[in-house]
Amino acid sequence: MRRPFDYIIEKLVFFSGVASILFVILIFVFLLKEGLSLFGEVSIQSFLFNVNWFPISDPPQFGIVPLLLGSLFVTLGAIVIAVPMGLAAAIYISEFAPRWFANILKTGIELLAAIPSIVLGFIGIVTLAPFLKTVFRLPSGLTALAGSIMLAFMAMPTIVSIIEDAIVSNPKSYKEGSLALGATRWQTVYRVTIPAASSGILAAIMLGIGRVIGETMAVLMITGNAAVIPTSFLQPVRTLTATIAAEMGEAVAGSGHYYSLFAIGIILFIISFIINLLADLFLHRSRKGKRKR
């Protein structure tokens, strides 16, 4: 017979889980309620495929193509920088560093997640943007590249932590068998350890993308906020999140501009949901495969 305290805790945990799901559903319903109002005056095709974002022009144009491409450029650049560095750091922490030093390194990397994004954005404006402006001889250092570099450091804690956990959770017999057959430590890492942890690595990449694509303040401060179609990483861009943050305070409630920002929120919600769903599938596949072994 269960004790009353255990029963109460069990029910609290249950209701907490249900409440979390309910909150997500309510947020999505609220976004739909406000965002779908836009399509009474603008077609979905125009919203998704128009290349002009001029919400206060006459007539207004609500094309999110430059915003989508801006988010894509910044996210792609951040992942290209963060994944190799994160993978290398995770391999060193889990396979080569002394345990006491590995704990210090992992703690230090995870502390990056505690730095507010607005502080990183300020650092980017003061140091990174002038450096890029000088190196590449640009009119302004506030570019997609600046945003990518800064967001890469913001995604690093997530990527390193998940990859390191995936590597550590590999069965020890894999590593021992490889070394017993005469493979070196490096051969064991790239021929056995990394393939065995591939699902966890993919999950880390997906969660890193989710972390980057949802960032607001840093990209608002250091990407230049130009709603144009970018052709290189050395151009100013504007992301979906930065557009909402920059324009929500200026949009008239009930106007097309106001509803368009909620429609962007729907797009972001769907993208984030898909990314997190894929990451969850990769993680479950990894755990399921290791249980079978």
C-alpha positions, 0 to 999 in steps of 0.5 A, spaced: 500 500 500 502 506 497 503 512 503 499 518 502 505 522 501 507 518 495 501 518 492 501 526 492 507 526 489 505 522 483 499 526 482 503 532 482 508 530 477 502 527 473 499 534 473 505 538 472 506 534 465 499 535 463 500 542 464 506 543 460 503 540 454 497 544 455 501 550 456 504 549 449 497 547 446 495 554 448 501 558 446 500 555 439 492 556 439 493 563 441 499 564 435 494 561 430 488 565 433 492 572 432 497 570 426 491 567 421 488 573 421 493 576 417 491 571 411 484 575 410 488 581 407 494 577 404 495 570 401 499 565 404 503 564 398 505 572 398 507 571 405 511 565 404 514 567 397 514 574 397 521 577 397 519 584 400 518 585 407 515 592 407 510 592 413 509 599 413 509 601 406 503 603 402 500 597 400 504 593 405 508 587 403 509 581 408 514 577 404 518 573 409 523 570 404 529 575 406 527 573 414 527 566 413 534 566 409 537 571 414 535 566 419 538 560 415 544 564 414 546 565 421 544 558 423 548 554 418 554 559 419 553 557 427 552 550 426 558 549 421 562 553 427 559 550 433 559 542 431 566 541 429 569 545 435 563 541 440 565 534 437 572 536 438 571 538 445 567 532 447 572 527 444 577 530 448 573 531 455 570 524 454 576 520 451 583 524 452 583 529 458 584 527 465 578 526 469 579 532 474 581 536 468 575 534 464 570 536 469 573 543 470 573 543 462 565 541 462 563 545 467 567 551 464 563 550 457 557 549 460 557 556 464 557 559 457 550 557 457 549 562 463 551 568 460 545 572 458 545 573 450 544 581 451 551 580 454 554 576 448 551 581 443 554 587 447 561 583 446 559 582 439 558 589 438 564 592 441 569 587 439 567 582 434 564 587 429 570 592 429 574 586 428 570 583 422 570 590 419 577 591 419 579 584 417 574 584 411 574 591 409 567 592 410 562 598 411 560 595 417 562 589 421 554 587 423 553 581 418 551 574 418 558 572 420 558 576 426 551 573 428 554 566 426 560 566 430 557 569 436 551 564 436 556 558 435 559 560 442 551 560 445 550 553 442 556 550 444 554 548 451 548 544 448 552 540 443 558 539 447 554 536 453 550 531 449 555 529 445 559 527 451 554 524 454 553 520 448 560 518 447 560 516 455 554 512 454 557 507 449 558 500 452 566 499 454 566 493 450 567 497 444 573 501 446 576 495 449 575 490 443 578 495 438 584 496 443 585 489 443 585 488 436 591 493 435 587 499 434 590 506 436 586 511 441 585 515 435 583 509 430 578 507 436 575 514 436 573 515 429 572 508 427 568 505 433 566 511 438 564 516 433 559 511 429 557 508 435 555 515 438 552 517 431 545 518 434 547 522 440 551 527 435 545 528 430 541 529 436 546 534 439 546 538 432 539 538 432 538 541 439 544 546 437 540 548 431 534 549 435 538 553 440 540 558 435 534 559 431 530 561 437 535 566 439 533 573 439 537 579 443 544 577 440 542 577 433 538 583 434 544 587 436 550 584 431 547 582 424 545 589 422 537 588 421 537 589 414 531 585 411 534 584 404 536 577 401 543 575 403 548 573 398 554 572 403 555 571 410 559 578 410 552 582 409 547 584 414 541 580 415 535 580 419 532 573 422 525 571 424 526 572 431 529 579 431 524 582 426 518 580 432 523 583 437 524 589 433 517 591 430 512 588 435 513 595 440 511 599 433 506 595 430 499 597 431 494 592 435 489 589 430 493 591 424 496 587 418 503 588 421 501 586 428 498 580 425 504 578 420 508 578 427 504 573 430 504 569 423 512 569 423 511 566 430 507 560 427 513 559 423 518 559 428 513 555 432 513 549 427 520 550 425 522 549 433 517 543 434 520 539 428 527 540 430 526 538 437 522 532 435 527 530 430 532 531 436 528 527 440 527 521 435 535 521 434 536 520 442 530 515 443 533 511 437 540 511 440 538 509 447 534 503 444 540 501 440 544 501 446 539 497 450 539 492 444 546 491 445 
